[in-house]
Amino acid sequence: MSNLNVNRKNLMGWIFTSLLLALTLFTSCENELTWNEPVRDYLDKYSNTAAIEKHEISCEYLKDSSDEICIPSDGAKTVTFYLRNPRQYTLDPITFSTSGSGITVDRTRRTGQS
């Protein structure tokens, strides 16, 4: 009888600990991508849409009070955008007039870079 009580206590302790761990995990995670976005929407977004994944700037820069990047205007700078384009959409990066502005657009295709 005593052995049965010990096994029951061990089982109840294990169940309590597991429930407490699960509760802590689900209430403490604040990863919006994991918990708030349905899987179908997430997969659709990353398999059907083109977007800028990262960028590189050829000079040091500061951020303003709104956390916006401020690139110095002294001399030539290069800004490189790395796109996610799973459907191989034809993208035209020129959405404004560059004539007379000193801005040049290089449409070099680079693959396999992260």
Secondary structure, DSSP 8 states (H G I E B T S, - for coil): -HHHHHHHHHHHHHHHHHHHHHHHHHHH---HHHHHS-HHHHHHHHHH--EEEEEEESS--EE-TTS-EE---SS---EEEEEE-TT--------S--TTTT---------S--
